[in-house]
Amino acid sequence: MTSDSDLDLGETRADVMAATRELDGSAVRDLLLDALLVRGVDATVTQVIMPVLKEVGDDWEAGRLGVVHEHFVSSAFRGVLGELRLPVQGGQARTVVLACPPRELHDLPLELFGAMLHARWWRVVSLGANSPMAATAEATRFLGADAVVLAGVRRTAFEARLPSLARLARTTPVFIAGQGARALAAPPPGVTVLPDDLVEAAMVVDAVRGRGTGGDADLGDEDAAEPVVG
């Protein structure tokens, strides 16, 4: 194990990127586990994982990497985060439901954000990509969740569901994130747009206290009719 003072996350990021280019899953796993255990989830996500995801995406668009690298790095990162997600129990544990609205397919950044909340002793229940609002509200109600976080890159993903978001926010704190959330003219009543900075965003959600009662309000026809596949 590397000591805290010796582990340079800039070097780790470069090494993870190099291992990604070689499709070396064992090296990616070892590098990330070392960083996570020594420097913590916040620093590893913001200084290693997110920059690598951006670099892989940029290199794919420029033709320097193939789609195989995007799939590889997503799978590798999910696997490492899964190894660290131990059950969260006890009276102080709170529950958050994570989801991407319908037709929003990129849920890895939201999963990384969930890891940051898990490190703050949240029980994270993820519905993943392309989740109908009706399913999100049902999970929130069933779990008695303390918070809901929805993330999307398209403004329309939220615009089409403003009434549903407002109804859910009457009973449970609702947070929206991503480019689509920030592009809204104004969020619906009771809904908070999270900042770009993931650590700041985690602090905002972590400030929630007290168990919510879940989304008991009727979602309305626009949500009940949403297709599972967009």
N, C-alpha and C positions, 0 to 999 in steps of 0.2 A: 504493500500500500504506500502510495506517495504521501509525504507529509503535506499539510495545508500550505506551508510557505513555499514548497517546491513545485506545486502543481500550477502550471501556467495554462489558463483556459484558452488563451490564444493559440498555444501550441497544440492543445487538445483538439481545438476546432480544426486546425490544419491537418492533424493526424486522422481525425474522423473523416474529413473530406477525402483524404488520400485513400483511406480504407474503403470508402464508398465507391470511388472510381474503380477500385479493384474488386468490388463486390465481396469484400472480406467481412462477413458477418461476425466472426469471432472477434476480430480486432475492434470493430465498432462497439460490440457489446462490452468488451473489457475496458475500452477507453471511457465509455459513458458511465459504466458502473463506478469506475474509479472517481470520475468527476462528481457524480451524484453523491457518493458516500463521503467524499472529502469536502467538496465545496457546496453541496446542497442542491436542492431541486431548482430554486429560483435562479441561481447563477448559471447552472448547467443548461437550463432551458433557454434563458435569454442570451447567454454568451457563446453557447456551443450549438445547441440543437436548432434553434430558429435561424441563426446565420447559415448553418449548413443547408437547411431546407431552401433558403433563398438562393444560395449559390448553386444548388442542384437545379432549381427551377430556371435560373438565369442561364446556366450552361446548357440545359435542355433546349431552351428557346434559341440559343445561339448555335445549336447543332454540335456542341462539344460533348454532350452526353446523350444517351438514349432514354427512352421511356422506361427501360428496364431499371435504370438507376433511380428514377423517381419511385417506382414500386418497391425496389429494394430498400431504400432508405426509410420509407414509410413503415414497412414491415419491421425493419430492424429497430427503429425507435419505439414502436408500439410494444415490441417484445421486451425491451429493457424496462420501460415504464411499468409493464405488467409484473415484472419480477419484484418491483419495489412496493406495489400497491397491496399492502397487508390490510386485513380487516380493521376498520375503525369502530371501536366500541366504547361504551361508557356514557354517563349522563351528559358529559360536556360535548359529545359528538353531535354535529349538525349534518343535515342531509341536503345536498344540492342536486338538482336534475339538470343535465346538460343535453342540448339537442341543437341540430341544425334544421332550419325550416325546410319545407318541401323544395326540391330541386337544388338544394345546397348540398354539394357532394364532398366538400373538402373539410373533414371534421378533425384532422390531425392537430391543427393549432388549438382547437377546443379541448382535445384530449390532453394536450400538454398543459393547458390552463387548469384542467382538472387535476393533474398531478401536483400543481402548485397549491391548489386548495386542499388536496389530500394531505400534503405536508403540513397544512395548518389545522389538521384534525377534522376535516370534513369527510363525511361518507359521500362518495361521488357515484352517482348513478347516471350512466351515459346512454342515451338513446341513439346516438350516432347521427349519421347524415340522413337527409331526406325524411325527416320525422314530421308527421302531421301534427298540427297544434292540438287536435283532439287527443292524440296519444300523449303528448307532453302534459296536458292538463290532467289526464287520467293518472299518469304516473305520479304527478305532484300530489294529487288528492290521496291516492293509495298509500304513498309513503309518508304523508304528512310533512312534505318537504319544507325546509326553511328558506330555500331560495331556488330560483330557476335562472339559468343562463342560456341564452340563445345566440348563436353566431352565424353570420352570413356575409357574403361579399356583394350581394345584389340588394340595392335599395328596395326593389319590388318585393323581395322576400319578406320584408317587414311591412311595407305599405299595404299589401293585400290583407294583412292580419292585424291591423291596428285595433279594431274593436275587440278581437279575441285577446290580444295582449293586455288591453286595459281591463278586461273582465278578470283575467287571471291575476293581474296585479292588485285587485281588490282584496285578495285573500293571502297572497304570497308575494314577497319581494321578487320582482322580475328585472333582470339585467339583460341588455342586448349588446352585442359586440361585433366588431368587424367593420369592413369598409361600408357595407350596406347600412349598418346601424348609424354610422357617423354621417352618412349622406342624407338621412332624414331631415326634413325641415324642422321637425320637432317630434320628440317621442310622445307616445300616448300618456295620459295621466298615470302616475305611479310607476312608470317604467324608467329605469336609469340606463343611460348609454355609458358603457365603460370606456375608460381612456385607452389610448394605444399602448401605453407602457404596461406590460403584463404584470409587473410587480405592483404597480399602483392599482391596477384593476383587481388583483387578488386581495389587496388591502381593503378596497371598497366592498367587495363581497364579504370578506371576513368580518367586516364591521356589523354584519347582520346578527342580531341577538334574538333569541326566543323562537319557538317552533311555530311555523305557519300552519294554518288549518287546511291548506291545499286548495286547488282550484275547483270549488263547488259550483261556480256560476256556469250557466249554460253557455256553450261556446258559440252557438249560432250556426246557421246553415253553411256559411262560407267555410267553416272548419270541418264540419261533419262530412262534407262532400269532397274534401281534399284527397287527391289520389296519392297512393303510397309511392308510386313511381311517376316522376314528372315528365 
